[in-house]
């Protein structure tokens, strides 16, 4: 059987994807796209041709699929470039985009070009979350009226020094806590109707922790859903600690309505 020819865009978050492709006997890692010493090192490690511009890669390589691990603001343009080149299989890192409008544009683009799109919410394949979703669906737990989810992880200090992590698109809620939000959407089979978030930037003062006009648009505000259990409120708290001892804290509260969705609403 012929190997699946893949490429990876972005070799910071995408470095692990490139290594996994290299280890997979069914995949041929044809090329990678990135710039800087990190990209040079990863490309050398996995033995793949390196392009600084993913448009040049698409113009010169024949591919079956692409993994996009670029900053969120580049997701839409990169997806469009892939679709217009004829790529039919796209793995796009989470979150899908910075705003619902950009996310929908990505979905519409893939649909128009008959391309399969997979967002990198890998927890949906976790045995733990698959069990939890199945168990909640049985109703044995009764009516769910509240859930609290906490997530803590150590990050290297340089993680926060990446330029795009200093801006709103690379902040904690969109890049890290998006996992927790997707977990809740997935296992509960419903979506938030209102969102409240509190954050601070007292450690480094980056823009990522300052209010900005798109922040509210990047989170679901009024979304219908279907559920057998009325969930009245959840609180998700994210706290990270770097090796230097610095802490970052973000808290998000999602309020769910017990009303059923309209017939044309997606679960």
N, C-alpha and C positions, 0 to 999 in steps of 0.2 A: 504494500500500500504506500502511495506517495505521502511524504510528510507534509504537514500543514505549514505553509510559509507565513511567518508572522514577523511583525516589526513592533517596536516599542517607541513611543514618543515620550520623552522626559525621563531622565536617568537619575533623578533624586528619589522620588517615591517609586519610580518605575524600575529602579535597579533590581529590586527583589523579583519583579515580574520577569525581567530579562534573564535572571539567573534560573528561575523556575522553567522558563521556556527552554533554556539551554540544557537542562537536566531531563527534559521530557523527550522520550524516544520518538514520539509521534509528531514532534514540532521541529521545524527548521527555523531558527532565529536568523532571518535574512539580513536585517539591518536595524539600527537604532538611531534615534535622533536626540541630540542634546549638545550642550556646549560647556566649556570649562574643563578643568582638570578632573572633576568627578566623572564627567561623561567619558573622557578619554580613558580613564582607568577602568570603568565598567565595560566599555566597548572592547578593550584589550582583554579583560578577564573572560568575557563570554565569546570572544572571537568573532564579533559581528562588525560589519562595515558601519562606520560612524558618519552621520550627516549632521551638520549644525542646523539646517533648516529642514523641517519635515516635508515641506513642499518639494524640495529637491529629491528627498527620499521617495516620495510618491511618484515623481516623474520618472524615476530611474529603476524602480524595483517592481517586480511582479509579485503580488501578495494575495493570500487568502483572507487575512485578517490583520487588524491592528489593535494594540493596547495603548490607550491614551492616558498618560499619567502627568499631564501638564497642569499648571495653575488653573484654577476654575475659570478665570476670565478668558482662557484660550479654548475651552471645551467646545463651544459652538463653532468657532472658525475651523478648528481642527477636524471636527466631525463633518462639517460641510465639505472640506477639502477631500476627506476620505470618500465620502459618498459620490462626489463629482468625479473622482478618479475610478470609481467602480468597485471600491471595497465593499464587500457584502457582510462582513462580520466585524463588529466593533465592540471592544471591551473598554468602557469609559469609567475612570475612577470616580468614586463618590466625592462630593455631591455632584449630581448631574450638572448643576450650574449655580450661578449666584442668585438668580431670580426665577420665579415660575415662568416668566415669559421666555427667557432663554432656554429653560428646560423643555418647554413645549415646542420651541423652534427646533431643538435637537431631535425630539421625537418625530415631529412632522417631516424633517429632512430625511431621516432614516426610513420612514414609512413611504415617502415619495420615491425614494431610490431602491425600495425593496431590500433594505439592509437590516440585518439582525443586530439589535442594540442590547447590550448587557451592562448594567450599572454595577460597580464593584461593591455591592452590599453583601459581603461574603458571609455575614452571620446568618443570612437566610438559608444557608446550606449546613449550618451547624446542627449537629444532632441534638444539642441542648435546646436550641430554639425551635427546632422542628417538633420535639417532644412537648415543649411548653405550649406551642400553638395548637397542637392536637388535643392536649389535655384541657385547655381553656375552652375549646370548641365543644367539649362534651357537656359543659355546664356543671360538672361535679363540684367545682369550687364555689358555685353560687353566683350571685350578682356581684360583679366587681365595681366597687365604688371609689377605689383609689389605688394608685401604684406609686411607689417611690423607687427611683433607680439612681444608683451612685456609681461613678466610674473614676478610678484613680490610676494613674500610670506615671512612671518615671520617664522623663525625656532628657536627652543630652542637651547641654546648654546651647550648642550650635543649632539645634532644631529651631529655636526661636529667632535665630539670627538671619535665616533666609529672608530675603527682601519681601517676598510675597506674603510671608507669615506676619509681617509688620502691618499689613493692610487688612481692611475688613474681610476681604475674600478669603484670607488665610487664617482667620481667627478661630478660636476654639469651637464655637458652636457649629460652624459650617464644616470644618475639617475633622474635628474629633467627636463632638457630641452628636453629630449627624447619625452616628451609629446607634446611639440610644434612641433617638427619635424614630429611626427606621425600625428598630426592634419593636417599639410600641405600636407603630402603624401596622407592622407585619403580624405580630402574634395576637393582637387584639382585633385585627381586621377592620380597623376604622381609623379616621384621621382627626387631627385637632381642629376645633372650630375657633378657638382663640389661643393666642400665645403671649406669654409674658416673659421677658428676659431681663436679667440684671447682670451687669458686668463691671469690671473696674480695670484700670491700667496703672495702678500705683507702683508697680515694680519697674516697668520699662518705658511706659508712656507711649507705646505704639498706637497708631491709628486704629489698629485692630480692635481696640477696646473702647473706642470713642463712638458715641452715637452717630449714625450717618443715615441719609435718607433711604438708602436701599435696604437697610437692615430689616425693616419691618416687611418689605416686599419679599425678602429672601426666605421668610418663614410662612407657613400656611396660616392665613388669618380667618377665613370663613370657608370651610370645606365640608360638604355633606359626606356622610358615611353610612354604612349599614352595620349593625351590631345586634346581637341578642342580649347584650348586657349593658346597662346604662353606666358608663364610667363618668364620674363627676369631676375628677381632677387628678392630675399626676404632677409630681415634681421630679425633675431630673437634675442632678447636681454633678458637675464635672470639676475635678480638682487634679491638677498636675503638679509634679515636683521635679525640678531639674537636678542634675548631679551637684550643682552649685548651691542647692538648698532653696532656690527661688520657687515661689508658688504662683500658680495662676488659678483663678477660680471663676467659674461661670455657672449661673443657675438659670434654669428655664422652667417655666410652669405652663403646662398645656391644659386647657379646660375643654372638656368634651360634653356635648349635648346628648341627651337620651333620645332625641327625635330620630326617626328613621329617615334614610336618604330618599330622594326622589328616584323613580324607577330608572332614570338614565344616569344615575351617579355610579361611579366606580367604587368598589369596596376598598 
